[in-house]
Amino acid sequence: MDWSDYEKEVHKECHRAFYGANIEFNIHICGIHSRRKRQIDILIKDIEGRLYIVDAKNYNKKIDIKTVESFIGMVKDVNAEYGIIVSEKGFTKSAINRAHYGEDNIEVDILSLNELKQFQATCAIPYMGHNGAVVNAPFCWIIDGTNRPNMVATMYPRGLSLEEAAQRKEWAYLNFWTKDGSIDSTDKLIHFQNQLLINENNDGIISVSCDEGIVIRSYISQKYSTEEITLFKEFNEFILFIVLFTPDNLKHRNIKKIKQLLRNAVPITINQT
């Protein structure tokens, strides 16, 4: 497969993976910083207006860190939020680290063509009792439905195990709270949980904020090695909340992706027979 055929194959798979999005092939965009035309293999604008840049690299060797850094520069220059490099020969370890951990305001994923064929905004339906939600995995992350104590589902960067993600302090878990007579709102649930946190450690620092219907609680304690950030979204029958652990340098980016997941979550009722 030559360069042209490879780019066309990647383009075809993007139409499948980003169904309903506006997708343009081999276009030029003027960079906002460079003030020159930047050649884009594939430009994707999804139904929510987010921009993705896809670069098809039909190299005969592994992609190195210089190639990734050049791509990140282009993604920034055209003011996109997400970038995907597709290549068959793999990526060096430093290139992978640069793609996944080097930026706070943009996200870059690296895939083979076969992985792109499996790539979608992976959908999951976590549930507890009769309450469930249709959710999309955060970009570059997976949703793991393995049954674990007090965790309906876990989420962490693709390519890692939960244990590896926990060591990196970059993972999250999802839970439901069924509304009942005593705790039937996000405010009451947060108050209840805050009391548990204070009883456990009265030296902890708790702060709460709200952003477009998503309530965010931060809990910092000397007992824990990282900040615990919980994001809440209230529905008619239940409250969906996600507890996030993240390195400080990726905090803004990871909060953003969890907020996006919660905003797009669709509540459902599970009929159990």
C-alpha positions as CSV (number, residue, x, y, z in Angstrom):
1,M,0.0,0.0,0.0
2,D,1.5,3.3,-1.1
3,W,1.2,6.7,0.7
4,S,-1.9,7.7,-1.3
5,D,-3.7,4.4,-0.7
6,Y,-2.8,4.5,2.9
7,E,-4.2,8.0,3.4
8,K,-7.4,7.0,1.6
9,E,-7.8,3.9,3.8
10,V,-7.4,6.0,6.9
11,H,-9.9,8.5,5.6
12,K,-12.4,5.8,5.0
13,E,-12.0,4.5,8.6
14,C,-12.4,8.0,10.0
15,H,-15.8,8.2,8.3
16,R,-16.8,5.0,10.1
17,A,-15.4,5.9,13.5
18,F,-16.7,9.5,13.5
19,Y,-20.1,8.8,12.0
20,G,-22.1,11.9,11.5
21,A,-19.1,14.2,11.7
22,N,-17.9,16.7,9.0
23,I,-14.8,15.1,7.6
24,E,-12.4,16.8,5.0
25,F,-9.5,15.1,3.2
26,N,-6.2,16.7,2.3
27,I,-7.0,20.3,3.0
28,H,-4.9,23.4,3.9
29,I,-5.6,25.6,6.9
30,C,-3.8,28.8,7.8
31,G,-2.0,28.4,11.1
32,I,-3.0,31.0,13.8
33,H,0.6,31.2,15.0
34,S,2.7,30.4,12.0
35,R,0.5,32.4,9.6
36,R,1.2,29.9,6.9
37,K,-0.8,27.1,5.2
38,R,-0.7,23.8,7.1
39,Q,-1.4,20.7,5.1
40,I,-3.9,18.5,7.0
41,D,-4.4,14.8,5.9
42,I,-7.8,14.6,7.6
43,L,-9.8,17.3,9.5
44,I,-12.8,16.1,11.5
45,K,-15.4,18.3,13.1
46,D,-17.7,16.3,15.3
47,I,-21.4,17.0,16.0
48,E,-20.4,19.0,19.1
49,G,-17.9,21.2,17.2
50,R,-14.7,19.6,18.4
51,L,-11.8,19.6,16.0
52,Y,-9.7,16.5,15.4
53,I,-6.5,16.4,13.2
54,V,-5.6,13.0,11.8
55,D,-2.2,12.4,10.3
56,A,-1.5,9.2,8.3
57,K,2.2,8.2,8.5
58,N,3.0,5.3,6.2
59,Y,6.6,5.1,7.5
60,N,8.9,2.1,7.3
61,K,10.1,2.6,10.9
62,K,8.7,3.6,14.3
63,I,7.4,7.1,14.8
64,D,9.9,9.0,17.0
65,I,9.5,11.9,19.4
66,K,10.4,14.5,16.8
67,T,7.5,13.5,14.6
68,V,5.1,13.6,17.5
69,E,6.3,17.0,18.6
70,S,6.0,18.3,15.1
71,F,2.4,17.0,14.9
72,I,1.5,18.5,18.3
73,G,2.8,21.8,17.0
74,M,0.5,21.6,14.0
75,V,-2.5,20.6,16.1
76,K,-1.9,23.7,18.3
77,D,-1.3,25.9,15.2
78,V,-4.7,25.1,13.7
79,N,-6.4,25.4,17.1
80,A,-7.6,21.8,17.3
81,E,-8.3,20.0,20.5
82,Y,-7.5,16.5,19.5
83,G,-4.9,14.8,17.3
84,I,-4.5,11.2,16.0
85,I,-1.4,9.8,14.4
86,V,-1.9,6.6,12.4
87,S,1.1,4.5,11.6
88,E,1.9,0.8,11.0
89,K,5.4,0.4,12.4
90,G,4.6,1.5,15.9
91,F,6.0,4.3,18.1
92,T,9.1,4.7,20.2
93,K,8.6,4.8,24.0
94,S,9.5,8.5,24.1
95,A,7.0,9.2,21.3
96,I,4.2,7.5,23.2
97,N,5.1,9.4,26.4
98,R,5.2,12.7,24.5
99,A,1.8,12.0,22.9
100,H,0.0,11.0,26.0
101,Y,1.6,13.1,28.8
102,G,3.2,16.1,27.3
103,E,0.2,18.5,27.0
104,D,-2.6,19.9,29.1
105,N,-4.8,21.7,26.6
106,I,-4.7,19.2,23.7
107,E,-4.9,15.4,23.5
108,V,-3.0,13.2,21.1
109,D,-3.6,9.5,20.4
110,I,-1.4,7.1,18.4
111,L,-2.9,4.1,16.5
112,S,-2.2,1.6,13.8
113,L,-4.7,1.3,11.0
114,N,-6.1,-1.9,12.5
115,E,-6.5,0.0,15.9
116,L,-8.3,2.8,14.0
117,K,-10.7,0.2,12.6
118,Q,-11.6,-0.6,16.1
119,F,-11.6,3.0,17.3
120,Q,-14.8,4.7,18.2
121,A,-16.1,6.9,21.0
122,T,-16.4,3.5,22.8
123,C,-19.8,3.2,24.4
124,A,-20.5,1.5,27.7
125,I,-23.7,1.0,29.8
126,P,-22.7,0.9,33.4
127,Y,-25.7,0.3,35.7
128,M,-26.6,-0.4,39.3
129,G,-30.0,-1.9,40.1
130,H,-32.6,-0.3,37.8
131,N,-30.4,2.8,37.1
132,G,-28.0,3.0,34.2
133,A,-26.4,5.4,31.8
134,V,-25.1,5.3,28.3
135,V,-21.6,6.9,28.4
136,N,-18.7,7.3,26.0
137,A,-15.2,6.5,27.1
138,P,-13.0,9.6,27.4
139,F,-10.6,10.2,24.5
140,C,-7.6,7.9,24.8
141,W,-9.2,6.1,27.8
142,I,-11.2,2.9,28.2
143,I,-14.1,2.0,30.4
144,D,-13.5,-1.2,32.4
145,G,-16.7,-2.9,33.6
146,T,-14.9,-5.4,35.8
147,N,-16.8,-5.8,39.1
148,R,-14.9,-4.2,41.9
149,P,-16.0,-3.2,45.5
150,N,-17.8,0.2,45.5
151,M,-17.0,0.8,41.8
152,V,-19.5,0.2,39.1
153,A,-16.9,0.8,36.4
154,T,-13.3,2.1,36.2
155,M,-11.7,4.3,33.6
156,Y,-8.0,4.7,32.7
157,P,-5.7,5.5,29.7
158,R,-5.8,2.9,26.9
159,G,-2.8,0.7,26.9
160,L,-2.4,0.5,30.7
161,S,-3.9,-1.9,33.2
162,L,-5.9,-0.4,36.1
163,E,-2.9,-1.2,38.4
164,E,-0.5,0.6,36.1
165,A,-2.8,3.6,35.8
166,A,-3.2,3.7,39.6
167,Q,0.6,3.8,39.9
168,R,0.7,6.7,37.6
169,K,-2.2,8.3,39.6
170,E,-4.3,8.7,36.5
171,W,-7.6,6.8,36.7
172,A,-11.2,7.2,37.7
173,Y,-14.2,5.2,38.9
174,L,-17.9,5.6,38.4
175,N,-20.8,5.1,40.7
176,F,-24.6,5.7,41.0
177,W,-26.6,7.1,43.9
178,T,-30.3,6.2,43.8
179,K,-32.4,9.1,45.1
180,D,-34.4,8.3,48.2
181,G,-36.4,10.2,50.8
182,S,-33.4,11.5,52.8
183,I,-30.8,12.1,50.1
184,D,-32.6,13.1,46.9
185,S,-30.3,15.8,45.5
186,T,-26.7,16.4,44.6
187,D,-26.4,19.0,47.4
188,K,-27.6,16.5,50.0
189,L,-25.4,13.7,48.7
190,I,-22.3,16.0,48.8
191,H,-23.2,17.0,52.3
192,F,-23.5,13.4,53.4
193,Q,-20.2,12.4,51.7
194,N,-18.4,15.4,53.1
195,Q,-19.4,14.3,56.6
196,L,-17.9,10.9,56.0
197,L,-14.7,12.5,54.7
198,I,-14.5,14.8,57.8
199,N,-15.1,12.0,60.2
200,E,-12.3,10.0,58.5
201,N,-9.9,12.9,58.5
202,N,-10.8,16.3,60.0
203,D,-7.7,17.9,58.6
204,G,-8.8,17.4,55.0
205,I,-9.6,20.4,52.7
206,I,-12.9,20.3,50.8
207,S,-14.0,22.7,48.1
208,V,-17.0,22.6,45.9
209,S,-17.7,24.4,42.6
210,C,-20.3,24.1,39.8
211,D,-19.8,24.3,36.0
212,E,-22.8,24.2,33.7
213,G,-24.7,21.6,35.7
214,I,-21.7,19.6,36.7
215,V,-20.8,19.9,40.4
216,I,-17.1,19.3,41.2
217,R,-15.7,18.6,44.7
218,S,-12.0,18.6,45.5
219,Y,-10.7,16.8,48.5
220,I,-7.1,17.1,49.6
221,S,-5.7,15.1,52.5
222,Q,-2.3,14.3,53.8
223,K,-3.5,10.7,54.1
224,Y,-3.6,10.5,50.3
225,S,-0.8,11.0,47.8
226,T,-3.1,12.8,45.3
227,E,-6.1,15.0,45.2
228,E,-9.5,13.3,45.0
229,I,-11.8,15.1,42.5
230,T,-15.4,14.0,42.3
231,L,-17.8,15.2,39.5
232,F,-21.6,14.9,39.9
233,K,-24.4,14.9,37.3
234,E,-28.0,14.7,38.6
235,F,-30.8,12.9,36.8
236,N,-34.4,12.4,37.7
237,E,-34.0,9.0,39.4
238,F,-30.3,9.0,40.4
239,I,-27.0,10.9,40.7
240,L,-24.1,9.8,38.5
241,F,-20.7,10.6,40.0
242,I,-17.1,9.9,38.9
243,V,-14.1,10.0,41.3
244,L,-11.0,11.1,39.4
245,F,-7.3,10.9,40.4
246,T,-4.9,12.7,38.2
247,P,-1.4,14.1,38.1
248,D,-1.3,17.9,38.7
249,N,0.1,18.6,35.2
250,L,-2.9,16.8,33.6
251,K,-5.6,18.0,36.0
252,H,-7.2,20.5,33.7
253,R,-7.3,18.1,30.8
254,N,-8.7,15.1,32.7
255,I,-11.4,17.2,34.5
256,K,-12.4,18.4,31.1
257,K,-12.8,14.9,29.7
258,I,-14.8,13.7,32.7
259,K,-17.1,16.7,32.4
260,Q,-17.6,15.9,28.7
261,L,-18.5,12.3,29.6
262,L,-21.1,13.4,32.2
263,R,-22.6,16.1,29.9
264,N,-23.2,13.5,27.2
265,A,-24.4,10.7,29.5
266,V,-27.9,9.4,28.7
267,P,-29.9,8.0,31.7
268,I,-31.7,4.7,31.1
269,T,-33.8,2.3,33.2
270,I,-32.6,-1.3,33.5
271,N,-35.4,-3.9,33.5
272,Q,-34.2,-6.8,35.5
273,T,-36.1,-10.1,35.1
